[in-house]
Amino acid sequence: MLDKKTDLAGPGIGNYEDLEKILPHNYRSLLNAKETQKALFDLKGYIEEHLCKELNLMMVQVPLIVDAESGVNDLLDRDGSRTPVQFHINNDFNKHPIDAQVVQAATKWKRIALKEFNMKVGEGICTDMRAVRKDYFLDHDHSAYVDQWDWERVITDKQRNLKFLKEIVGKIWKVLVGAEHFIQRKYPKLKSKEYPNLPEELTFFHAEEILDMYPDLPRKARETAILQQYPAIFIVGIGWVLKDGYPHEMRAADYDDWVTETKKVGETMMHGLNGDILVWNPVTQRRHELTSMGIRVNADSLVKQLELTHQTDFLKQPYHEGIVTNELPLSIGGGIGQSRTYMLLLKKAHLGEVSVTVWPKVLKDMCNTLHIPILN
């Protein structure tokens, strides 16, 4: 088992010997390849429509590449372990070049876009985002290709609290549960006693509470353990250093607010206005992350988090300046994994069944042996 420090960053299993033991060995897809494509686009339409309706969002265009100097790209974690793909555009015979990066997520860009689209309080945007994350270990539910419904909504200062966060999480969960019912009406074979449906309600836990329950386990093992009891949870407060000296998981310092005090439980003060939805995947028999989201940093929490992570030099970048000077609106936002959601709701064993990307030969051969049909 990984120790706590090793387990902080870098999702996935870590080697293909372990992955081969974990992948289901008696798997048969409930839908064939043609049905799968139809079903995932049915799901895509349903989720986009209802997510926009529930959160009062509008669909907008989103960049695939951004200027490296803008500071807009998402660094994902604060330890620098996941760097974006970067390239030089030799424009106008290098007289007016651009150093560009492929986005890893649209987290920061969306907040700027709220201002550009003149979104008011209670209004927001949703994007059909595509990204590349080259530093992932490629397993059954992690890919170098990322697709998300990246969304962002303008809020007030008074809405920067746990109650409001949970209200928004509840609306998102309503959409996901509704999507499962919808797709099973269209494709009845997806309703299976072997693979139970999502529960109607999420259970909320703070990261500190989960640590208290499983103090000796590293993060992913804690998540796996609690999902045995509660098959759908939202973990609050990801990024703040917990009482064992480690955060539940590393989080970048300049988008989600993980430093703000929220409530006191016993002698412990809880921190953080962000979190993840995790579910138990009955096909893979493993933890399955669907979305990461949160109330975003304001001027005060941004500076505090950058000081804690020794990254105050970021304050010189336009995005960060816009938060400190209050030129950018306060917001809440997140990213819902599209392929992750299709994989779960269509009862698939591997991301490669619902998205086309690159996989190493060892993984493709493994899946072929196990009758897991990976798209090429």
C-alpha positions in Angstrom: 0.0 0.0 0.0 1.2 3.5 -0.8 2.3 5.7 2.1 0.4 8.9 2.7 3.0 11.2 1.0 3.3 9.1 -2.1 -0.5 8.9 -2.4 -1.1 12.7 -2.3 -0.7 13.4 -6.0 -1.0 11.3 -9.1 -4.2 9.4 -9.5 -4.2 5.9 -10.9 -2.8 2.5 -9.8 0.9 3.0 -10.8 1.8 -0.2 -12.7 0.3 -2.6 -15.1 0.9 -5.7 -13.0 -1.5 -4.4 -10.4 -3.9 -3.1 -13.0 -4.3 -6.5 -14.5 -5.3 -7.9 -11.2 -7.9 -5.1 -10.7 -9.6 -5.1 -14.1 -12.8 -7.3 -14.1 -12.1 -10.8 -15.5 -15.6 -11.8 -16.4 -16.7 -8.6 -18.1 -19.2 -8.3 -20.9 -20.4 -4.9 -22.1 -24.2 -4.4 -21.7 -24.2 -2.3 -24.9 -22.4 -3.0 -28.2 -20.2 -0.4 -29.9 -22.9 1.2 -31.9 -25.4 1.3 -29.0 -22.6 2.8 -26.8 -22.0 5.7 -29.2 -25.7 6.5 -29.5 -26.2 6.2 -25.7 -23.3 8.5 -24.8 -24.5 11.2 -27.1 -28.0 10.8 -25.6 -26.4 11.3 -22.1 -24.3 14.2 -23.3 -27.5 16.1 -24.5 -29.4 15.3 -21.4 -26.7 16.4 -19.0 -25.9 19.6 -20.8 -29.5 20.6 -21.0 -30.3 19.8 -17.4 -27.1 21.1 -15.9 -27.7 24.4 -17.6 -31.3 24.4 -16.4 -30.5 23.6 -12.7 -27.6 26.0 -12.4 -28.8 28.7 -14.7 -25.9 28.3 -17.2 -25.4 28.9 -20.9 -23.1 26.9 -23.2 -20.1 28.8 -24.4 -17.0 28.2 -26.5 -13.8 27.3 -24.5 -10.1 27.4 -25.5 -8.0 24.3 -26.3 -4.8 26.4 -26.1 -3.9 29.5 -24.1 -1.0 32.0 -24.0 1.6 30.6 -21.5 2.2 34.1 -20.1 -1.4 34.6 -19.1 -1.3 32.3 -16.1 -4.7 31.0 -17.1 -3.7 27.4 -17.5 -4.6 25.0 -14.7 -1.6 23.5 -12.9 -3.9 20.9 -11.2 -1.6 20.4 -8.2 0.6 22.8 -6.3 3.7 20.6 -6.3 4.5 21.1 -10.0 4.2 17.4 -10.8 1.8 17.9 -13.7 3.0 20.3 -16.4 1.1 21.4 -19.5 2.0 20.6 -23.1 3.7 23.7 -24.4 4.8 24.8 -27.9 6.1 27.7 -29.7 4.1 29.3 -32.5 6.6 30.8 -35.0 4.2 33.5 -36.1 5.2 36.1 -38.7 8.7 34.7 -39.2 9.1 34.8 -35.4 8.5 38.6 -35.3 5.3 38.1 -33.3 5.6 34.6 -31.8 3.4 33.1 -29.1 4.4 30.5 -26.6 1.2 28.5 -26.1 0.0 25.8 -23.8 -2.6 23.1 -24.2 -5.1 23.5 -21.4 -5.2 21.0 -18.6 -8.5 22.4 -17.4 -10.5 25.6 -18.0 -10.8 26.5 -14.3 -9.2 29.9 -14.4 -10.3 30.8 -17.9 -13.9 30.4 -16.9 -13.7 33.1 -14.2 -12.4 35.5 -16.7 -15.1 34.5 -19.2 -17.8 35.3 -16.6 -16.7 38.9 -16.7 -16.3 38.9 -20.5 -19.8 37.6 -21.0 -21.2 40.0 -18.4 -22.7 37.3 -16.2 -24.8 38.6 -13.3 -25.1 37.0 -9.9 -26.9 33.6 -10.3 -25.8 33.3 -13.9 -23.0 31.2 -15.3 -21.4 29.4 -18.2 -20.9 25.7 -19.2 -18.3 24.4 -21.6 -17.7 21.3 -23.6 -14.0 21.3 -22.6 -11.2 19.2 -24.0 -7.7 19.0 -22.5 -4.5 17.1 -22.4 -2.9 15.9 -19.1 0.3 14.2 -20.1 1.6 13.3 -16.7 -1.1 10.8 -15.7 -0.5 7.1 -15.4 -2.8 5.6 -18.0 -5.1 3.0 -16.4 -8.8 2.1 -16.6 -10.2 5.5 -15.6 -7.3 8.0 -16.2 -6.4 9.2 -19.7 -4.1 11.8 -21.2 -7.2 13.0 -23.0 -9.7 14.8 -20.8 -13.2 15.9 -21.5 -15.3 17.8 -19.0 -18.4 19.9 -18.6 -16.4 22.8 -17.1 -18.9 25.2 -15.6 -18.7 28.5 -13.5 -21.4 30.7 -11.9 -21.3 34.2 -10.3 -22.0 34.3 -6.6 -22.2 36.9 -3.8 -19.9 37.2 -0.9 -22.7 36.0 1.4 -22.9 32.8 -0.6 -19.3 31.8 0.2 -20.4 29.2 2.8 -20.9 25.4 3.2 -24.7 25.6 3.0 -24.6 27.2 -0.5 -21.8 24.8 -1.6 -24.0 21.8 -0.6 -27.0 23.3 -2.4 -25.1 23.5 -5.7 -23.7 20.0 -5.2 -27.2 18.7 -4.6 -28.4 20.2 -7.9 -25.5 18.5 -9.8 -26.3 15.2 -8.2 -29.9 15.5 -9.2 -28.8 15.9 -12.8 -26.6 12.8 -12.7 -29.2 10.6 -11.0 -31.7 11.9 -13.6 -29.4 11.1 -16.4 -29.1 7.5 -15.2 -32.9 7.1 -15.1 -33.1 8.7 -18.5 -30.6 6.5 -20.2 -32.1 3.3 -18.7 -35.5 4.2 -20.1 -33.9 4.4 -23.6 -31.7 1.3 -23.1 -33.4 -1.0 -20.6 -30.6 -3.5 -20.7 -28.5 -1.0 -18.6 -30.8 -1.6 -15.6 -29.0 -4.6 -14.0 -29.3 -6.2 -10.6 -25.5 -6.9 -10.8 -24.8 -3.2 -11.1 -26.9 -1.1 -8.7 -28.1 2.4 -9.6 -26.8 5.5 -7.9 -28.5 6.4 -4.6 -30.9 9.3 -4.7 -29.0 11.3 -2.2 -25.3 12.1 -1.6 -23.7 11.8 1.8 -21.4 14.7 2.8 -18.2 14.2 4.8 -15.3 16.6 5.6 -11.9 15.3 4.7 -11.0 15.6 8.4 -13.9 13.4 9.4 -12.8 10.7 7.0 -9.3 10.9 8.4 -10.7 10.4 11.9 -12.5 7.3 10.7 -9.4 5.8 9.0 -6.4 7.5 10.5 -3.8 5.0 9.3 -4.9 4.7 5.7 -3.6 6.9 2.8 -6.1 9.0 0.9 -7.3 6.6 -1.8 -7.6 3.8 0.6 -9.7 6.0 2.9 -12.0 6.8 0.0 -12.3 3.1 -0.9 -13.1 2.2 2.6 -15.8 4.8 3.1 -17.4 4.1 -0.2 -18.1 0.5 1.0 -20.5 2.0 3.5 -21.7 5.1 1.6 -21.7 4.4 -2.2 -22.0 8.1 -3.2 -20.2 10.9 -1.2 -19.0 14.5 -1.4 -15.7 15.1 0.4 -15.4 18.7 1.6 -12.2 20.5 2.2 -9.6 19.1 -0.2 -6.3 20.9 -0.1 -6.0 22.0 3.6 -3.4 20.2 5.6 -5.2 17.8 7.9 -4.2 16.9 11.5 -1.9 14.0 10.3 0.2 16.6 8.4 -1.0 15.9 4.9 -3.9 17.3 2.8 -6.5 14.9 1.7 -5.1 15.5 -1.8 -3.0 18.2 -3.3 -4.9 21.1 -4.9 -3.7 24.2 -6.7 -3.6 27.3 -4.6 -5.3 29.7 -7.0 -8.7 28.4 -7.9 -10.7 26.5 -5.2 -10.8 28.0 -1.6 -9.5 25.3 0.7 -8.2 27.6 3.4 -11.3 29.3 4.7 -12.6 28.1 8.2 -16.0 26.6 7.9 -17.0 24.9 11.1 -15.6 23.4 14.3 -16.1 19.8 15.2 -15.0 19.1 18.7 -11.6 20.6 19.1 -10.9 20.6 15.3 -11.6 23.5 13.0 -12.6 22.4 9.5 -11.4 24.3 6.5 -12.4 24.4 2.9 -15.2 25.4 0.5 -14.5 22.8 -2.1 -14.7 19.1 -2.7 -15.2 16.0 -4.9 -18.1 13.7 -5.8 -17.0 10.1 -5.5 -19.0 7.0 -6.1 -18.6 3.3 -5.9 -18.3 1.8 -9.4 -20.0 -1.7 -9.3 -18.3 -2.7 -12.6 -14.7 -2.0 -11.6 -15.3 -2.5 -7.9 -13.4 0.7 -7.2 -13.7 4.3 -6.2 -14.8 6.5 -9.1 -14.4 10.3 -9.1 -17.0 12.2 -11.1 -16.4 15.9 -10.4 -14.1 18.3 -8.6 -15.6 21.6 -7.7 -15.7 24.5 -5.2 -16.3 28.0 -4.2 -13.4 29.9 -5.7 -10.8 32.0 -3.9 -11.4 35.6 -3.1 -8.7 38.2 -2.7 -8.0 37.2 0.9 -8.0 33.4 0.5 -5.9 33.6 -2.7 -3.1 35.5 -1.0 -3.3 33.1 2.0 -3.1 30.0 -0.1 -0.3 31.3 -2.3 1.7 32.2 0.9 1.2 28.7 2.3 2.4 27.1 -1.0 5.2 29.7 -1.5 3.8 30.8 -4.8 3.2 34.5 -4.2 5.1 35.3 -7.4 1.8 34.2 -9.2 0.2 37.5 -7.9 2.0 39.3 -10.8 0.0 37.4 -13.4 -3.2 39.0 -14.9 -5.6 36.4 -13.6 -4.4 36.6 -10.1 -4.3 40.4 -10.2 -7.9 40.4 -11.3 -8.9 38.5 -8.2 -6.9 40.6 -5.8 -8.3 43.9 -7.3 -11.8 42.4 -7.3 -12.1 42.9 -11.1 -13.1 39.3 -11.5 -16.4 38.2 -10.1 -16.7 35.9 -7.1 -17.7 32.4 -8.3 -18.3 28.8 -7.8 -17.4 26.2 -10.4 -16.1 22.8 -11.3 -15.5 20.2 -13.9 -17.7 17.0 -14.4 -15.8 14.3 -16.2 -17.7 13.4 -19.4 -16.1 10.1 -20.2 -16.0 9.2 -16.5 -19.7 9.8 -16.3 -20.4 7.8 -19.5 -18.2 5.0 -18.2 -20.2 4.8 -15.0 -23.8 5.2 -16.3 -23.2 2.9 -19.3 -21.7 0.3 -17.0 -18.3 0.2 -18.7 -15.0 -1.3 -17.4 -12.7 1.2 -19.1 -12.6 4.8 -20.3 -11.4 3.6 -23.6 -14.8 2.1 -24.3 -16.4 5.6 -24.4 -13.5 7.9 -25.6 -10.8 7.6 -28.3 -7.3 8.4 -27.2 -3.9 6.8 -26.9 -3.2 3.8 -24.7 0.1 1.8 -24.3 0.2 -1.5 -26.1 0.5 -3.4 -22.8 -2.9 -2.0 -21.7 -4.6 -2.6 -25.0 -3.4 -6.2 -25.1 -4.6 -6.7 -21.5 -8.0 -5.3 -22.3 -8.3 -7.5 -25.4 -7.6 -10.6 -23.3 -10.2 -9.5 -20.8 -12.9 -8.8 -23.5 -12.8 -5.0 -22.8 -13.4 -3.4 -26.2 -11.1 -0.3 -26.4 -11.8 2.2 -29.2 -9.0 2.9 -31.6 
